[in-house]
Amino acid sequence: MPEFKVVISDGKRSYTTDVSGHYANSLVGKKIGDNIDGIFVNLPHYKLEITGGTDHQGFPMRRDLPGPKRSRVLITKGVGFQPKDPGVRRRRLLRGNTISADISSINMKVTKDGMRSIEDLLSEKPEGDGEE
């Protein structure tokens, strides 16, 4: 069963949360640029857009690579390579744009705010977590 670390940005601040279980399973197969409901990351009434991520070995996801697998791609600039000189190209190993079980972190941005703040929703602890 996949588990993801999700980084959510609202434009001013970033928040990190863990997603596992059936919510994580529902994220598998989504692509960069897809809009999802915030309920998948414990943010009801929010709308989020997937902006990227990395796999378990740190290779970044790239929007223009189809599928969930890794590929060696010759790139000039963008995600995975920022050249210092113009015209430089490199072959880099990058992950495709589809979320799979091999992805460890997913980046998202808020497209529609909910009723309560993100801080309030993510700071709530579930009951029976063992702390007293």
N, CA and C atoms as a LAMMPS dump frame, in Angstrom:
ITEM: TIMESTEP
0
ITEM: NUMBER OF ATOMS
396
ITEM: BOX BOUNDS ff ff ff
-5.0000000000000000e+02 5.0000000000000000e+02
-5.0000000000000000e+02 5.0000000000000000e+02
-5.0000000000000000e+02 5.0000000000000000e+02
ITEM: ATOMS id mol type element x y z
1 1 1 N 0.839 -1.181 0
2 1 2 C 0 0 0
3 1 3 C 0.885 1.246 0
4 2 1 N 0.63 2.185 -0.907
5 2 2 C 1.508 3.364 -0.999
6 2 3 C 1.29 4.33 0.163
7 3 1 N 2.358 5.035 0.483
8 3 2 C 2.312 6.129 1.442
9 3 3 C 3.036 7.305 0.821
10 4 1 N 2.461 8.499 0.955
11 4 2 C 3.038 9.69 0.36
12 4 3 C 3.227 10.766 1.411
13 5 1 N 4.267 11.548 1.243
14 5 2 C 4.435 12.788 1.99
15 5 3 C 3.992 13.884 1.042
16 6 1 N 2.998 14.664 1.438
17 6 2 C 2.415 15.68 0.564
18 6 3 C 2.798 17.057 1.088
19 7 1 N 3.347 17.894 0.2
20 7 2 C 3.696 19.273 0.517
21 7 3 C 2.666 20.165 -0.17
22 8 1 N 1.927 20.949 0.639
23 8 2 C 0.851 21.786 0.135
24 8 3 C 1.259 23.24 0.293
25 9 1 N 1.184 24.006 -0.788
26 9 2 C 1.537 25.416 -0.762
27 9 3 C 0.294 26.248 -1.019
28 10 1 N 0.109 27.293 -0.206
29 10 2 C -1.017 28.202 -0.42
30 10 3 C -0.561 29.549 -0.969
31 11 1 N 0.697 29.632 -1.4
32 11 2 C 1.23 30.865 -1.948
33 11 3 C 2.055 31.648 -0.943
34 12 1 N 1.714 31.533 0.332
35 12 2 C 2.451 32.235 1.377
36 12 3 C 3.283 31.28 2.223
37 13 1 N 2.782 30.081 2.386
38 13 2 C 3.401 29.13 3.294
39 13 3 C 3.219 27.712 2.773
40 14 1 N 4.076 26.799 3.208
41 14 2 C 3.97 25.395 2.819
42 14 3 C 3.662 24.549 4.04
43 15 1 N 2.883 23.503 3.835
44 15 2 C 2.495 22.591 4.895
45 15 3 C 2.786 21.173 4.429
46 16 1 N 3.189 20.325 5.369
47 16 2 C 3.508 18.94 5.051
48 16 3 C 2.567 18.023 5.805
49 17 1 N 2.078 17.015 5.119
50 17 2 C 1.226 16.021 5.753
51 17 3 C 1.501 14.661 5.124
52 18 1 N 1.213 13.598 5.851
53 18 2 C 1.374 12.235 5.349
54 18 3 C 0.023 11.7 4.913
55 19 1 N 0.007 10.969 3.801
56 19 2 C -1.215 10.374 3.278
57 19 3 C -0.969 8.884 3.109
58 20 1 N -1.858 8.078 3.655
59 20 2 C -1.735 6.623 3.507
60 20 3 C -3.138 6.024 3.433
61 21 1 N -3.191 4.73 3.241
62 21 2 C -4.468 4.04 3.191
63 21 3 C -5.2 4.249 1.877
64 22 1 N -6.537 4.279 1.96
65 22 2 C -7.331 4.384 0.735
66 22 3 C -7.221 5.764 0.098
67 23 1 N -6.876 6.797 0.87
68 23 2 C -6.653 8.114 0.265
69 23 3 C -5.412 8.093 -0.626
70 24 1 N -4.364 7.401 -0.191
71 24 2 C -3.157 7.285 -1.013
72 24 3 C -3.444 6.463 -2.271
73 25 1 N -4.237 5.425 -2.134
74 25 2 C -4.585 4.615 -3.305
75 25 3 C -5.361 5.425 -4.338
76 26 1 N -6.165 6.376 -3.883
77 26 2 C -6.937 7.168 -4.825
78 26 3 C -6.073 8.193 -5.566
79 27 1 N -4.889 8.52 -5.039
80 27 2 C -3.976 9.432 -5.733
81 27 3 C -3.162 8.733 -6.815
82 28 1 N -3.016 7.414 -6.716
83 28 2 C -2.252 6.665 -7.716
84 28 3 C -2.973 6.759 -9.063
85 29 1 N -2.224 7.116 -10.09
86 29 2 C -2.791 7.263 -11.429
87 29 3 C -3.076 8.701 -11.808
88 30 1 N -3.058 9.609 -10.844
89 30 2 C -3.255 11.027 -11.147
90 30 3 C -1.986 11.584 -11.774
91 31 1 N -2.122 12.661 -12.541
92 31 2 C -0.981 13.242 -13.247
93 31 3 C -0.71 14.654 -12.769
94 32 1 N 0.482 15.147 -13.077
95 32 2 C 0.824 16.532 -12.783
96 32 3 C -0.133 17.435 -13.561
97 33 1 N -0.703 18.409 -12.872
98 33 2 C -1.668 19.306 -13.492
99 33 3 C -3.104 18.946 -13.192
100 34 1 N -3.352 17.727 -12.674
101 34 2 C -4.718 17.334 -12.322
102 34 3 C -5.176 18.071 -11.076
103 35 1 N -6.449 18.432 -11.05
104 35 2 C -7.053 19.029 -9.869
105 35 3 C -7.745 17.927 -9.081
106 36 1 N -7.516 17.924 -7.772
107 36 2 C -8.114 16.902 -6.922
108 36 3 C -8.854 17.567 -5.777
109 37 1 N -9.702 16.803 -5.145
110 37 2 C -10.422 17.28 -3.973
111 37 3 C -9.496 17.193 -2.762
112 38 1 N -9.582 18.155 -1.879
113 38 2 C -8.714 18.209 -0.711
114 38 3 C -8.987 17.136 0.314
115 39 1 N -10.088 16.415 0.201
116 39 2 C -10.42 15.372 1.178
117 39 3 C -9.364 14.268 1.175
118 40 1 N -8.655 14.101 0.046
119 40 2 C -7.621 13.069 -0.037
120 40 3 C -6.431 13.373 0.857
121 41 1 N -6.233 14.642 1.225
122 41 2 C -5.114 15.031 2.093
123 41 3 C -5.615 15.703 3.37
124 42 1 N -6.801 15.313 3.815
125 42 2 C -7.406 15.803 5.05
126 42 3 C -7.704 17.303 5.022
127 43 1 N -8.053 17.835 3.852
128 43 2 C -8.441 19.239 3.712
129 43 3 C -9.802 19.318 3.022
130 44 1 N -10.892 19.04 3.751
131 44 2 C -12.206 19.089 3.103
132 44 3 C -12.545 20.499 2.626
133 45 1 N -13.278 20.587 1.536
134 45 2 C -13.727 21.817 0.887
135 45 3 C -12.597 22.556 0.176
136 46 1 N -11.405 21.998 0.103
137 46 2 C -10.294 22.6 -0.622
138 46 3 C -10.176 21.917 -1.983
139 47 1 N -9.676 22.642 -2.965
140 47 2 C -9.315 22.079 -4.263
141 47 3 C -7.816 22.284 -4.431
142 48 1 N -7.103 21.235 -4.86
143 48 2 C -5.65 21.263 -4.977
144 48 3 C -5.234 20.848 -6.381
145 49 1 N -4.1 21.371 -6.819
146 49 2 C -3.528 20.992 -8.106
147 49 3 C -2.184 20.321 -7.855
148 50 1 N -1.947 19.187 -8.511
149 50 2 C -0.673 18.483 -8.388
150 50 3 C 0.356 19.215 -9.24
151 51 1 N 1.481 19.621 -8.615
152 51 2 C 2.491 20.387 -9.341
153 51 3 C 3.794 19.624 -9.537
154 52 1 N 3.963 18.477 -8.901
155 52 2 C 5.195 17.717 -9.074
156 52 3 C 5.399 16.726 -7.948
157 53 1 N 6.64 16.247 -7.825
158 53 2 C 6.971 15.294 -6.774
159 53 3 C 8.297 14.624 -7.053
160 54 1 N 8.673 13.713 -6.167
161 54 2 C 9.893 12.938 -6.332
162 54 3 C 9.62 11.487 -5.97
163 55 1 N 10.453 10.599 -6.522
164 55 2 C 10.298 9.196 -6.171
165 55 3 C 11.136 8.88 -4.938
166 56 1 N 11.144 7.614 -4.547
167 56 2 C 11.816 7.219 -3.308
168 56 3 C 13.33 7.349 -3.378
169 57 1 N 13.91 7.535 -4.565
170 57 2 C 15.351 7.748 -4.686
171 57 3 C 15.71 9.192 -5.014
172 58 1 N 14.717 10.084 -5.037
173 58 2 C 14.975 11.5 -5.211
174 58 3 C 14.898 12.02 -6.631
175 59 1 N 14.525 11.198 -7.59
176 59 2 C 14.409 11.666 -8.97
177 59 3 C 13.106 12.445 -9.14
178 60 1 N 13.167 13.657 -9.717
179 60 2 C 11.969 14.491 -9.812
180 60 3 C 11.02 14.032 -10.919
181 61 1 N 9.741 14.343 -10.716
182 61 2 C 8.731 14.108 -11.744
183 61 3 C 8.78 15.275 -12.722
184 62 1 N 8.532 14.979 -13.993
185 62 2 C 8.553 16.027 -15.011
186 62 3 C 7.241 15.988 -15.789
187 63 1 N 6.64 17.153 -15.994
188 63 2 C 5.315 17.274 -16.585
189 63 3 C 5.231 16.709 -18.006
190 64 1 N 6.284 16.853 -18.803
191 64 2 C 6.204 16.457 -20.206
192 64 3 C 6.639 15.023 -20.479
193 65 1 N 6.895 14.227 -19.449
194 65 2 C 7.213 12.806 -19.621
195 65 3 C 5.98 11.977 -19.288
196 66 1 N 5.411 11.272 -20.239
197 66 2 C 4.207 10.493 -19.947
198 66 3 C 4.53 9.219 -19.168
199 67 1 N 3.576 8.784 -18.369
200 67 2 C 3.695 7.519 -17.659
201 67 3 C 4.352 7.637 -16.303
202 68 1 N 4.383 6.519 -15.565
203 68 2 C 4.924 6.528 -14.208
204 68 3 C 6.383 6.096 -14.092
205 69 1 N 7.014 5.676 -15.183
206 69 2 C 8.354 5.113 -15.047
207 69 3 C 9.456 6.153 -15.24
208 70 1 N 10.674 5.754 -14.905
209 70 2 C 11.839 6.629 -15.073
210 70 3 C 12.374 6.52 -16.487
211 71 1 N 12.888 7.647 -16.993
212 71 2 C 13.468 7.675 -18.334
213 71 3 C 14.715 8.543 -18.333
214 72 1 N 15.663 8.179 -19.175
215 72 2 C 16.843 9.02 -19.383
216 72 3 C 16.521 9.955 -20.531
217 73 1 N 16.509 11.256 -20.236
218 73 2 C 16.049 12.25 -21.195
219 73 3 C 17.129 13.295 -21.403
220 74 1 N 17.319 13.702 -22.658
221 74 2 C 18.236 14.781 -22.99
222 74 3 C 17.475 16.095 -22.86
223 75 1 N 17.88 16.93 -21.883
224 75 2 C 17.15 18.171 -21.629
225 75 3 C 18.103 19.365 -21.67
226 76 1 N 17.53 20.53 -21.956
227 76 2 C 18.324 21.752 -21.994
228 76 3 C 18.096 22.611 -20.761
229 77 1 N 16.894 22.572 -20.198
230 77 2 C 16.595 23.31 -18.974
231 77 3 C 15.29 22.797 -18.393
232 78 1 N 14.94 23.291 -17.207
233 78 2 C 13.681 22.911 -16.585
234 78 3 C 13.903 22.021 -15.383
235 79 1 N 12.852 21.289 -15.024
236 79 2 C 12.902 20.411 -13.866
237 79 3 C 13.988 19.36 -14.065
238 80 1 N 14.907 19.279 -13.128
239 80 2 C 15.967 18.29 -13.181
240 80 3 C 17.296 18.808 -13.691
241 81 1 N 17.327 20.009 -14.304
242 81 2 C 18.587 20.542 -14.821
243 81 3 C 18.457 22.037 -15.068
244 82 1 N 19.332 22.823 -14.43
245 82 2 C 19.423 24.265 -14.657
246 82 3 C 20.85 24.567 -15.09
247 83 1 N 21.09 24.734 -16.404
248 83 2 C 22.458 24.95 -16.88
249 83 3 C 22.978 26.339 -16.514
250 84 1 N 24.283 26.421 -16.305
251 84 2 C 24.91 27.702 -16.001
252 84 3 C 25.269 28.454 -17.286
253 85 1 N 25.504 27.73 -18.373
254 85 2 C 25.857 28.338 -19.66
255 85 3 C 24.753 28.051 -20.674
256 86 1 N 24.513 28.963 -21.619
257 86 2 C 23.479 28.722 -22.63
258 86 3 C 23.895 27.627 -23.613
259 87 1 N 22.929 26.839 -24.058
260 87 2 C 23.186 25.815 -25.057
261 87 3 C 23.645 24.48 -24.501
262 88 1 N 23.835 24.367 -23.201
263 88 2 C 24.301 23.114 -22.595
264 88 3 C 23.122 22.155 -22.472
265 89 1 N 23.344 20.906 -22.865
266 89 2 C 22.325 19.865 -22.723
267 89 3 C 22.911 18.727 -21.914
268 90 1 N 22.087 18.049 -21.146
269 90 2 C 22.515 16.898 -20.35
270 90 3 C 21.455 15.812 -20.426
271 91 1 N 21.921 14.588 -20.296
272 91 2 C 21.007 13.461 -20.209
273 91 3 C 20.782 13.184 -18.725
274 92 1 N 19.533 13.271 -18.293
275 92 2 C 19.186 13.102 -16.89
276 92 3 C 18.13 12.02 -16.737
277 93 1 N 18.186 11.351 -15.607
278 93 2 C 17.189 10.341 -15.27
279 93 3 C 16.055 11.031 -14.531
280 94 1 N 14.85 11.016 -15.112
281 94 2 C 13.693 11.704 -14.554
282 94 3 C 12.513 10.752 -14.493
283 95 1 N 11.562 11.077 -13.627
284 95 2 C 10.354 10.279 -13.438
285 95 3 C 9.231 10.879 -14.287
286 96 1 N 8.329 10.058 -14.777
287 96 2 C 7.205 10.514 -15.583
288 96 3 C 6.191 11.308 -14.77
289 97 1 N 5.145 11.788 -15.421
290 97 2 C 4.2 12.692 -14.794
291 97 3 C 3.057 12.019 -14.05
292 98 1 N 3.031 10.702 -13.971
293 98 2 C 1.936 9.975 -13.339
294 98 3 C 2.362 9.448 -11.975
295 99 1 N 1.507 9.624 -10.977
296 99 2 C 1.802 9.159 -9.616
297 99 3 C 1.648 7.651 -9.565
298 100 1 N 2.656 6.985 -9.012
299 100 2 C 2.617 5.541 -8.821
300 100 3 C 3.033 5.228 -7.382
301 101 1 N 3.123 3.961 -7.055
302 101 2 C 3.514 3.561 -5.706
303 101 3 C 4.984 3.872 -5.427
304 102 1 N 5.78 4.145 -6.471
305 102 2 C 7.196 4.459 -6.292
306 102 3 C 7.432 5.908 -5.883
307 103 1 N 6.435 6.756 -5.977
308 103 2 C 6.566 8.166 -5.612
309 103 3 C 6.551 8.276 -4.087
310 104 1 N 7.454 9.117 -3.547
311 104 2 C 7.474 9.287 -2.095
312 104 3 C 6.916 10.626 -1.659
313 105 1 N 7.12 11.684 -2.444
314 105 2 C 6.559 12.978 -2.06
315 105 3 C 5.849 13.606 -3.251
316 106 1 N 4.754 14.294 -2.944
317 106 2 C 3.931 14.939 -3.957
318 106 3 C 3.805 16.407 -3.572
319 107 1 N 3.998 17.287 -4.543
320 107 2 C 3.831 18.72 -4.321
321 107 3 C 2.48 19.148 -4.874
322 108 1 N 1.764 19.971 -4.091
323 108 2 C 0.457 20.464 -4.509
324 108 3 C 0.33 21.932 -4.168
325 109 1 N -0.551 22.619 -4.896
326 109 2 C -0.858 24.006 -4.555
327 109 3 C -2.365 24.148 -4.432
328 110 1 N -2.782 25.074 -3.595
329 110 2 C -4.199 25.32 -3.342
330 110 3 C -4.764 26.148 -4.486
331 111 1 N -5.861 25.67 -5.085
332 111 2 C -6.537 26.437 -6.132
333 111 3 C -7.845 27.027 -5.628
334 112 1 N -8.46 26.403 -4.611
335 112 2 C -9.685 26.93 -4.017
336 112 3 C -9.628 26.708 -2.518
337 113 1 N -9.771 27.786 -1.754
338 113 2 C -9.717 27.699 -0.298
339 113 3 C -10.999 27.099 0.263
340 114 1 N -10.841 26.497 1.437
341 114 2 C -11.976 25.943 2.155
342 114 3 C -12.46 26.903 3.222
343 115 1 N -13.336 26.391 4.094
344 115 2 C -13.914 27.232 5.136
345 115 3 C -12.936 27.491 6.283
346 116 1 N -12.182 26.478 6.66
347 116 2 C -11.232 26.604 7.76
348 116 3 C -9.818 26.713 7.209
349 117 1 N -8.911 27.231 8.036
350 117 2 C -7.527 27.395 7.585
351 117 3 C -6.82 26.043 7.521
352 118 1 N -5.792 25.979 6.707
353 118 2 C -5.017 24.74 6.546
354 118 3 C -4.341 24.381 7.858
355 119 1 N -3.834 25.371 8.575
356 119 2 C -3.17 25.105 9.857
357 119 3 C -4.101 24.392 10.822
358 120 1 N -5.345 24.862 10.911
359 120 2 C -6.302 24.238 11.832
360 120 3 C -6.594 22.799 11.434
361 121 1 N -6.778 22.559 10.142
362 121 2 C -7.134 21.217 9.679
363 121 3 C -5.986 20.226 9.831
364 122 1 N -4.761 20.659 9.555
365 122 2 C -3.628 19.738 9.617
366 122 3 C -3.084 19.559 11.027
367 123 1 N -3.382 20.493 11.938
368 123 2 C -2.869 20.363 13.3
369 123 3 C -3.761 19.501 14.174
370 124 1 N -4.98 19.2 13.719
371 124 2 C -5.871 18.346 14.506
372 124 3 C -5.296 16.947 14.586
373 125 1 N -5.238 16.427 15.793
374 125 2 C -4.755 15.067 16.003
375 125 3 C -5.962 14.137 16.118
376 126 1 N -5.88 12.956 15.517
377 126 2 C -6.971 12.015 15.679
378 126 3 C -7.044 11.514 17.11
379 127 1 N -8.25 11.219 17.559
380 127 2 C -8.422 10.747 18.93
381 127 3 C -7.812 9.36 19.09
382 128 1 N -7.287 9.094 20.293
383 128 2 C -6.692 7.784 20.575
384 128 3 C -5.326 7.631 19.98
385 129 1 N -4.546 8.722 19.879
386 129 2 C -3.215 8.624 19.286
387 129 3 C -2.163 8.245 20.31
388 130 1 N -2.545 7.986 21.541
389 130 2 C -1.588 7.5 22.529
390 130 3 C -1.012 8.568 23.42
391 131 1 N -1.252 9.85 23.139
392 131 2 C -0.731 10.908 23.976
393 131 3 C -1.754 11.302 25.024
394 132 1 N -1.272 11.62 26.202
395 132 2 C -2.187 12.019 27.27
396 132 3 C -1.725 13.291 27.902
